[in-house]
């Protein structure tokens, strides 16, 4: 099958994926569409929950493996859509629909790329593709749940919209629930231990603190207080004020290190609970063969501030895909048809540079 034929089929698959709702943890029907692709191309596959994976035909246990991964779940459409989010249509070269850009275009491009290489003999690497679930929700039944089945993975290419530029690093995510304690009382009486007032210094600390290590690719660690909650009556000083802190972690730190630094800086009246320590930063050396292959084709490198399934990988990984991250989760989401065509061609050329 020619590259052109695969590309046309990939675009048709994306139409079908858009028109099949697949919110996180509800991807059963898009999983069936992906199964149909592999079946129609005579490619054996495995499935657990809504994750589907397949290996190249001439898999060799003695060779390292490249993981190709993207996800088929979507967020829910926001209220500003003027189009039907589940109606896939093309206008002025743009394919519209929920999940078209994030990350349907990447997924079908990687599926087509995998299919292109599937029957080839004497590759220097094995290839495994995983169409994963629950990426948008960082759910327990997503990519992380099937990593134990993948064999000899040396590095990964994660399909997310990067305009086909090379995201060689990605910030991790650490979300903290912070509770500042105080003394409850009637608002009419004196109280020098008001939890809300106590929270002011803590909020200012999160706003002003700068971590020592700065990353060449990802810059500084960024902490943002995103939620504040306290009290439920106008005449009662609450016993505690709760914050949610969003921390984007560069590749100079582990999430556990960040948590320790924050805890050590807090006074005794502050309780901190991390929601998860699993969503770490990711990177791949700039001199890695896959990166050098991309650079040789005119691709540029950068660090990505957004989270993806890279966060659950322990191997080096590169984020790369057609589409533009700024369109993700937006109303009237779209991807250009030419971005998919160019994406498949570039995926193939980049991989040919090392295979």
C-alpha positions in Angstrom: 0.0 0.0 0.0 1.4 3.4 -0.9 1.9 6.3 1.5 -0.8 8.3 -0.4 -3.3 5.5 0.1 -2.5 5.2 3.8 -2.8 8.9 4.2 -6.3 9.0 2.6 -7.4 6.1 4.8 -6.0 7.8 7.9 -8.0 11.0 7.1 -11.2 8.8 6.7 -10.5 7.1 10.0 -10.2 10.5 11.7 -13.6 11.5 10.3 -15.1 8.4 11.9 -13.3 9.0 15.2 -14.6 12.6 15.4 -18.1 11.4 14.8 -17.8 8.8 17.6 -18.0 10.3 21.1 -15.0 9.1 23.2 -14.8 11.1 26.5 -12.1 9.8 28.9 -13.1 6.3 30.2 -15.9 6.2 27.5 -13.7 5.2 24.5 -15.3 1.8 23.8 -16.6 2.7 20.3 -13.5 4.5 19.1 -11.5 1.5 20.2 -13.7 -0.6 17.9 -12.8 1.7 15.0 -9.1 1.3 15.7 -9.5 -2.4 15.9 -11.2 -2.3 12.5 -8.2 -0.5 11.0 -5.8 -3.2 12.2 -8.1 -6.0 11.1 -8.5 -4.6 7.7 -4.7 -4.3 7.3 -4.2 -7.9 8.6 -2.3 -6.6 11.7 -2.7 -8.7 14.9 -3.4 -6.5 17.9 -4.1 -6.7 21.6 -6.6 -4.8 23.7 -7.0 -4.2 27.4 -9.9 -2.0 28.5 -9.8 0.7 25.8 -6.1 0.6 25.0 -5.0 -1.2 21.8 -1.5 -2.1 20.8 0.3 -3.9 18.0 3.9 -4.9 17.1 5.6 -4.9 13.7 5.4 -8.2 11.8 9.1 -9.1 12.1 9.4 -8.3 15.8 12.8 -9.4 17.1 13.4 -9.9 20.8 17.1 -9.1 20.4 16.3 -5.6 19.1 15.2 -2.4 21.0 11.7 -1.2 20.5 10.3 2.2 19.6 7.0 3.1 21.2 4.6 5.1 19.0 1.7 6.4 21.2 -1.2 8.8 21.0 -4.7 8.8 22.6 -8.2 8.5 21.3 -10.1 10.0 24.2 -11.3 13.6 24.2 -12.3 16.3 26.7 -16.0 17.3 26.7 -16.8 20.1 24.2 -17.0 23.5 25.8 -20.0 25.7 25.6 -18.7 28.0 22.9 -19.0 25.6 19.9 -20.8 27.0 17.0 -20.5 23.7 15.1 -21.7 20.3 16.1 -18.6 18.9 17.8 -19.4 15.4 16.5 -19.9 16.4 12.9 -16.7 15.9 10.9 -16.6 18.2 7.9 -13.9 19.9 5.8 -14.1 23.6 5.0 -11.3 25.7 3.5 -8.8 22.8 4.0 -9.7 22.4 7.7 -11.2 19.2 9.2 -13.5 20.3 12.0 -14.6 18.3 15.0 -13.9 17.5 18.7 -10.6 15.7 19.0 -9.5 16.5 15.5 -6.4 18.4 16.7 -6.0 16.8 20.2 -5.1 14.3 19.3 -6.9 12.5 16.5 -4.7 13.9 13.8 -1.6 12.7 15.6 -3.2 9.3 16.3 -4.2 8.5 12.8 -0.9 9.8 11.5 1.0 7.4 13.8 -1.3 4.5 12.9 -0.6 5.1 9.2 3.1 5.4 9.9 3.1 2.1 11.9 1.2 0.4 9.1 3.7 1.7 6.5 6.5 0.0 8.4 4.6 -3.0 9.6 5.7 -5.5 6.9 9.2 -4.2 6.5 12.1 -6.7 7.3 15.5 -6.0 8.8 14.6 -2.9 10.7 17.1 -1.8 13.3 14.3 -1.3 15.8 11.1 -3.0 16.6 8.0 -0.8 16.6 5.0 -1.0 18.9 2.0 1.3 18.6 -0.4 2.0 21.5 -3.6 3.8 20.9 -4.3 4.7 24.5 -7.3 5.8 26.6 -7.9 8.2 29.5 -5.1 10.5 28.6 -7.1 13.7 29.1 -8.1 12.6 32.6 -4.8 10.9 33.6 -7.0 8.0 34.4 -5.8 4.7 35.9 -6.8 2.6 32.8 -4.7 4.6 30.2 -1.3 4.1 28.8 0.3 3.5 32.3 -1.9 0.4 32.8 -0.5 -1.4 29.7 3.2 -0.5 29.9 3.9 -3.8 31.6 3.0 -5.6 28.4 5.4 -3.6 26.2 8.7 -5.3 25.3 12.2 -3.8 25.2 11.1 -0.1 24.8 14.1 2.1 24.4 12.4 5.4 23.6 9.0 6.7 22.7 7.4 9.1 20.2 4.2 10.5 21.8 1.8 12.0 19.3 0.5 15.4 20.4 0.1 18.6 18.3 3.5 20.3 18.0 3.3 21.6 14.5 5.7 18.7 13.8 8.4 20.4 15.7 10.4 18.4 18.3 9.3 18.8 21.9 12.4 17.3 23.5 11.2 18.0 27.0 7.8 18.3 28.8 7.0 19.8 32.2 5.6 17.4 34.8 2.6 18.2 36.9 2.3 18.2 40.7 -1.1 19.3 42.2 -1.1 20.1 45.9 -4.1 20.4 48.3 -2.9 22.9 50.9 -4.9 23.5 54.1 -4.0 26.4 56.4 -5.2 26.0 59.9 -6.6 28.6 62.2 -9.0 29.0 65.1 -12.7 29.1 64.5 -14.7 31.8 66.2 -17.6 34.2 65.9 -16.8 37.1 63.6 -17.8 39.6 66.2 -15.1 38.6 68.6 -11.3 39.2 68.4 -9.3 36.5 66.7 -5.6 36.7 65.8 -5.6 33.2 64.3 -7.9 33.7 61.3 -7.2 30.9 58.8 -8.0 33.2 55.9 -5.5 35.8 57.0 -3.0 33.1 57.8 -3.4 32.0 54.2 -2.2 35.4 52.8 1.5 34.7 53.6 1.2 31.2 52.2 -0.3 32.4 48.9 2.4 35.1 48.7 5.1 32.4 49.2 3.8 30.3 46.4 3.6 33.4 44.2 7.1 34.6 44.9 9.2 31.5 45.5 11.7 30.5 42.8 13.3 27.1 42.6 17.1 27.2 42.1 17.5 24.9 39.1 16.4 26.2 35.7 16.1 23.9 32.7 17.6 24.8 29.3 14.6 23.4 27.5 11.8 24.0 30.0 12.9 27.1 32.0 11.8 27.5 35.6 9.4 25.5 37.8 6.1 27.4 37.8 3.8 27.4 40.8 0.3 28.8 40.6 -2.5 29.0 43.3 -5.6 28.1 41.3 -8.3 27.7 43.9 -9.1 29.1 47.3 -11.9 27.9 49.6 -12.8 28.8 53.1 -15.9 29.3 55.3 -19.6 28.9 54.8 -21.2 31.5 57.0 -20.7 35.3 57.0 -20.4 35.4 60.8 -18.1 32.5 61.4 -14.3 32.7 61.1 -13.4 29.3 59.5 -11.0 26.8 61.1 -9.1 26.3 57.9 -8.5 27.8 54.5 -7.9 25.4 51.6 -5.8 26.1 48.5 -5.1 24.2 45.3 -1.6 24.7 43.9 -0.7 23.8 40.3 3.0 23.2 39.9 4.6 22.6 36.5 7.9 20.8 37.1 11.0 21.1 34.9 13.3 18.2 34.1 15.8 19.3 36.8 13.5 18.0 39.6 11.6 15.0 40.5 8.1 15.6 41.9 9.1 14.2 45.2 11.9 16.8 45.5 9.5 19.6 44.8 7.1 18.3 47.5 9.9 18.1 50.0 11.0 21.7 49.3 7.5 23.0 49.7 6.8 21.1 52.9 10.1 22.3 54.5 9.1 25.9 53.7 5.7 25.7 55.4 4.9 26.6 59.0 3.4 24.1 61.4 -0.2 25.2 60.8 -0.1 24.1 57.1 -1.0 20.6 55.9 0.0 19.5 52.4 -1.3 16.6 50.4 -0.2 15.8 46.8 -2.9 14.4 44.5 -0.3 12.3 42.6 3.5 12.1 42.4 3.3 10.1 39.1 3.1 12.8 36.5 6.8 13.6 36.1 8.7 15.7 33.6 10.0 14.1 30.5 12.9 14.6 28.2 15.2 13.1 25.5 18.8 14.1 24.8 19.3 16.6 22.0 21.9 14.2 20.5 19.5 11.2 20.5 19.3 9.6 17.0 15.6 10.4 16.6 16.1 14.0 17.5 19.1 14.3 15.2 17.0 12.7 12.4 14.3 15.3 12.9 16.8 18.2 13.0 18.3 17.0 9.7 14.8 17.4 8.2 14.6 21.0 9.3 12.7 20.5 12.5 13.4 22.7 15.5 13.5 21.7 19.2 11.7 23.2 22.2 10.3 22.4 25.6 6.6 21.9 26.1 4.7 23.3 29.1 1.7 21.0 28.5 1.2 17.5 30.0 0.8 14.3 27.9 1.2 10.6 28.3 4.9 11.2 28.3 4.5 11.8 32.0 3.9 8.0 32.7 6.9 6.8 30.6 10.2 5.9 32.3 12.1 5.8 29.0 13.3 8.9 27.0 10.5 10.3 24.9 9.8 12.9 22.2 6.5 14.7 21.7 5.8 15.2 18.1 2.7 15.5 16.0 0.6 17.4 13.4 -1.7 20.2 14.6 -1.2 23.1 16.9 -1.4 22.8 20.7 -3.1 26.2 21.0 -6.2 24.8 19.2 -6.6 22.0 21.8 -9.7 22.1 23.9 -10.9 25.1 22.0 -14.4 25.6 20.5 -14.8 24.6 16.8 -11.6 22.6 17.0 -9.9 21.7 13.7 -6.8 20.4 12.0 -5.6 21.2 8.5 -5.8 18.3 6.1 -2.3 19.3 4.9 -1.0 19.0 8.5 -2.0 15.3 8.5 -0.5 14.7 5.1 2.8 16.4 6.1 2.7 14.8 9.5 2.6 11.2 8.1 5.3 12.0 5.6 7.6 13.5 8.3 7.0 10.7 10.8 8.0 8.2 8.1 11.1 10.2 7.1 12.2 10.8 10.7 11.9 7.1 11.5 13.6 6.1 8.2 16.6 8.2 9.5 17.2 5.7 12.3 15.6 2.5 11.0 
